[in-house]
Amino acid sequence: MAITRVGFVGLGIMGRPMARSLIRAGFGLTVYSRSRGPVDEIAAAGARAAGSAAEVARASEVTITMLPDSPDVEAVALGPDGVLEGARRGSYYVDMSTIAPAVARKVAAAGRERGVGCLDAPVSGSDIAAQQGSLSIMVGGEPADFEAVRPVLDAMGKNVVYAGPSGMGETVKLCNQVAGNGTLLAVAEALLLGAKAGADLEVVIQALAGGAARSWMLENLAPRIVRRDLAPGFMVRLAQKDLRHVQELAAETGTPLPGTALVQALYRAVEAHGGGDRGIQAIATALERLAGAEIKA
Amino acid sequence: MAITRVGFVGLGIMGRPMARSLIRAGFGLTVYSRSRGPVDEIAAAGARAAGSAAEVARASEVTITMLPDSPDVEAVALGPDGVLEGARRGSYYVDMSTIAPAVARKVAAAGRERGVGCLDAPVSGSDIAAQQGSLSIMVGGEPADFEAVRPVLDAMGKNVVYAGPSGMGETVKLCNQVAGNGTLLAVAEALLLGAKAGADLEVVIQALAGGAARSWMLENLAPRIVRRDLAPGFMVRLAQKDLRHVQELAAETGTPLPGTALVQALYRAVEAHGGGDRGIQAIATALERLAGAEIKA
């Protein structure tokens, strides 16, 4: 029986375009978010507005949450008026936030007790991919639940990967954050060297994009760095949150991550100068401060 | 007047496939290399073998060198029986090695005195792109010389970029090395975290390849890391040579590069265990040693 009724809780920078993708794909969407503005916006696009996460879940075969951090997910999933309070037996709950794998496992266990199939399905690709419906989605949970919910995920992503049991979607996402943020630092250092050595930074970007230094970060964030566009696709403070989860997992598993520690230190420098709400490309401003020089085209 | 006669000196891992691309493109090729084996191999593919770099240059409208480091280029370009000894006035000399920008400028000045148009045109893309004729090539020198030699470069590369005056090709290449090697460290740390946290590393690679952590290093070297294939596309000791040039340029220009310094330290750890001739993906073995764990699929 095909899923037709989907719920969405958490209409932030990522949540809004993801909700729009679901409407576009023809799902009947019920939404809830703390702020009224985003709810009105998505309701105007064709969704029904609900008064709580529980109400969303009551109306939906699959309920999705897209929230900032572990405590938000715990509150919205497990708390009063939360998803599991409203969700029917046999329905599904998919958390697409980036949170601690241990919290994802806790939520999944609570869902199992209530007969709700839970998946942790965090995403990668930034706001750009969310708008295009081309997110990378890494999914932890029961394989049968994954297969059941897959058409809903396919409406938002084009690289939907089953990662393993509950929590493993989050684990793979944390690996993604290590690779992505580390790559961004590498790109920013390259631009800094180019700037200090008098290179044309547009040329640097073009030359590097065709070779072994090619990356999403180079193609998408290097142009913003050299244009000094620090508007957030993904915010520094959220990257820091993800990297805290990375280091918690690293501590649990005994994993030294020296490059990631450096990335965190530089993001911390950005935050120290009030840049926590800037896009992660602002890591370049920490290097600029170290170097006493500007990176610009 | 179209260039037809090209010379090539230095038939290593990169030089051989580049020479083959020139033969395939229909250029009449004369080659020289210190070792006899590679010369015989490329001669069998249709090139004429010469007895010295000077002899190559005498036979060629454009002479190319592809050598390990600055001293090699100084010796082969400027020394006895070298390129500039044999090169005719009005011919071109293109050094495609990765060397110090200052040495590239010195060679270009010596060439100018003899009426030889000199370009520094280092490449990116590793042995894979060399074999496919799809290298990224960043070129420093006079714009008119670049335009004259461009058909020869186009036979080896598909992203041929004019970077600025003499030395600027090398400068941009050094930026490329900062971005590329730093990206590789980020990928290796992600795989280490995944391995320690029990993730399926094939899934990690697949999930990351579709999102914001996507990179050439992830697509090309992460699979080799998890297969424990450390054969060189690009050797650790040559990466270390490039990063020495990076840090020289960084010192000249007052550029702090903390991530790059970490990459160098980890490559040094690989070298300390006898891995200098391994591929740069062996940086993962330094992390494995730190963690006391293996990264494998």
Interface residues (C-beta under 8 A of the other chain):
Chain A: P101 V123 S124 G125 S126 A129 L135 S136 M138 G157 K158 N159 V161 Y162 A163 G164 M168 T171 V172 K173 L174 C175 N176 Q177 V178 A179 G180 N181 G182 T183 L185 A186 V187 E189 A190 L191 L192 L193 G194 K196 A197 G198 A199 D200 V203 V204 Q206 A207 L208 A209 G210 G211 A212 A213 R214 S215 W216 M217 L218 N220 F234 V246 L249 A250 T253 G254 T255 P256 L257 P258 G259 T260 L262 L266 L287 L290 A291 G292 A293
Chain B: P101 V123 S124 G125 S126 A129 L135 S136 M138 G157 K158 N159 V161 Y162 A163 G164 M168 T171 V172 K173 L174 C175 N176 Q177 V178 A179 G180 N181 G182 T183 L185 A186 V187 E189 A190 L191 L192 L193 G194 K196 A197 G198 A199 D200 V203 V204 Q206 A207 L208 A209 G210 G211 A212 A213 R214 S215 W216 M217 L218 N220 F234 V246 L249 A250 E252 T253 G254 T255 P256 L257 P258 G259 T260 L262 L266 L287 L290 A291 G292 A293
